Amino acid sequence: MRTTLIVCVVVLGAAVWPASQPVAAQSSLDYEYFKAKVQPIFVTKRPGHARCIACHISGTPLRLQPLAPGATSWTDEDSQKNFQSFRRVASAGEKSRLILHPLEEKAGGDFYHSGGKHWASQDDPEWQVLRNWVTGQTK
């Protein structure tokens, strides 16, 4: 009986606890910061790499809205759509794929990003912008 009770408490706790964390992380994400500082990273050209937007407007599960012909930034409506799309991967905070995939493995990134490893260090200013956004450190 006691073992059954302990198992039920553990299962219930596991079912409730993870569901509450992403909601809190998502609610702390700053749209204005995303629009002003994070989105420009997606169109920045880096030597030896394609721009993020080159792959993330099609062909990947994580999608950016296409830019209008000749535009260098998104409309507010498209920025809102980008924000909603990217908040899914940002909700993991420090474990977010947004900051781990494009970071070199030796700097703490994960093993694979089909678009290459854009940052060799966590000291890179662009990487820090992404980290600050996913961790809610935007003020």
C-alpha positions as CSV (number, residue, x, y, z in Angstrom):
1,M,0.0,0.0,0.0
2,R,2.7,2.4,1.0
3,T,4.7,1.7,-2.2
4,T,1.6,2.3,-4.3
5,L,1.1,5.6,-2.6
6,I,4.7,6.7,-3.2
7,V,4.5,5.7,-6.9
8,C,1.3,7.7,-7.3
9,V,2.8,10.8,-5.7
10,V,5.9,10.5,-7.9
11,V,3.9,10.0,-11.1
12,L,1.5,12.9,-10.2
13,G,4.4,15.2,-9.5
14,A,6.2,14.3,-12.7
15,A,3.0,14.9,-14.7
16,V,2.3,18.3,-13.1
17,W,5.8,19.8,-12.6
18,P,7.1,19.8,-16.2
19,A,3.9,21.3,-17.5
20,S,4.2,24.3,-15.2
21,Q,7.8,25.2,-16.1
22,P,7.4,26.0,-19.8
23,V,4.4,28.2,-19.2
24,A,6.4,30.4,-16.7
25,A,9.3,30.6,-19.1
26,Q,7.1,31.5,-22.0
27,S,5.3,34.2,-20.1
28,S,8.6,35.9,-19.3
29,L,9.7,36.1,-23.0
30,D,10.0,39.7,-24.1
31,Y,8.4,40.4,-27.5
32,E,10.0,43.9,-27.9
33,Y,13.4,42.5,-27.1
34,F,12.8,39.6,-29.6
35,K,11.8,42.1,-32.3
36,A,14.6,44.6,-31.8
37,K,17.5,42.3,-30.9
38,V,16.8,38.6,-31.6
39,Q,15.2,38.9,-35.1
40,P,18.1,40.8,-36.6
41,I,20.4,37.9,-35.8
42,F,18.4,35.7,-38.2
43,V,19.3,37.9,-41.2
44,T,23.0,38.6,-40.2
45,K,25.6,37.2,-42.6
46,R,28.5,35.4,-40.9
47,P,31.6,34.3,-42.8
48,G,31.4,30.7,-43.8
49,H,27.7,30.3,-42.9
50,A,24.4,31.0,-44.5
51,R,22.0,33.4,-42.8
52,C,19.6,31.7,-40.4
53,I,16.7,32.8,-42.6
54,A,18.1,30.9,-45.5
55,C,17.1,27.6,-43.9
56,H,14.4,28.7,-41.4
57,I,11.9,30.1,-43.9
58,S,11.3,26.6,-45.2
59,G,12.5,23.0,-44.8
60,T,12.8,23.1,-41.0
61,P,10.3,22.7,-38.3
62,L,11.4,26.0,-36.8
63,R,10.1,28.6,-39.2
64,L,10.6,32.3,-39.8
65,Q,8.2,34.2,-41.9
66,P,9.6,35.1,-45.3
67,L,10.7,38.6,-45.8
68,A,8.9,40.7,-48.4
69,P,10.9,41.2,-51.6
70,G,13.6,43.9,-50.9
71,A,12.8,44.0,-47.1
72,T,15.5,43.7,-44.5
73,S,13.2,43.3,-41.6
74,W,9.7,41.9,-40.8
75,T,6.4,43.6,-40.5
76,D,4.9,43.7,-37.0
77,E,2.4,41.0,-37.9
78,D,5.2,38.7,-39.2
79,S,7.4,39.5,-36.2
80,Q,4.5,38.3,-34.0
81,K,4.3,35.1,-36.0
82,N,8.1,34.6,-35.6
83,F,7.9,35.3,-31.9
84,Q,5.2,32.6,-31.5
85,S,7.2,30.1,-33.5
86,F,10.4,30.7,-31.6
87,R,8.9,30.9,-28.2
88,R,8.3,27.1,-28.5
89,V,12.1,26.4,-28.5
90,A,12.9,29.2,-26.1
91,S,10.7,27.8,-23.3
92,A,13.5,25.4,-22.3
93,G,15.6,28.3,-21.0
94,E,19.3,27.4,-20.7
95,K,18.5,24.1,-22.5
96,S,16.9,25.8,-25.4
97,R,17.8,24.4,-28.9
98,L,17.9,28.1,-30.0
99,I,21.1,28.6,-28.0
100,L,22.5,25.1,-28.1
101,H,22.3,24.1,-31.7
102,P,24.3,26.9,-33.3
103,L,26.9,27.0,-30.4
104,E,30.1,25.0,-30.8
105,E,30.1,21.8,-28.8
106,K,33.3,22.7,-27.0
107,A,31.7,25.9,-25.8
108,G,28.7,24.0,-24.4
109,G,26.5,23.6,-27.5
110,D,25.0,20.3,-28.6
111,F,26.4,18.0,-31.2
112,Y,24.5,19.0,-34.3
113,H,23.0,21.9,-36.2
114,S,22.5,21.4,-39.9
115,G,23.1,25.1,-40.4
116,G,26.5,24.9,-38.8
117,K,27.9,26.2,-35.6
118,H,27.7,30.0,-35.8
119,W,29.3,30.8,-32.4
120,A,32.5,29.4,-31.0
121,S,32.0,30.9,-27.5
122,Q,29.3,31.9,-25.1
123,D,31.1,35.3,-24.9
124,D,29.8,36.1,-28.5
125,P,27.5,39.1,-28.2
126,E,24.9,37.6,-30.5
127,W,24.8,34.3,-28.6
128,Q,24.4,36.4,-25.4
129,V,21.4,38.2,-26.9
130,L,19.8,34.8,-27.6
131,R,20.6,33.5,-24.1
132,N,19.3,36.6,-22.5
133,W,16.0,36.3,-24.4
134,V,15.4,32.6,-23.6
135,T,16.3,33.2,-19.9
136,G,14.2,36.3,-19.5
137,Q,17.2,38.6,-18.8
138,T,16.0,41.4,-21.1
139,K,15.7,44.3,-18.8
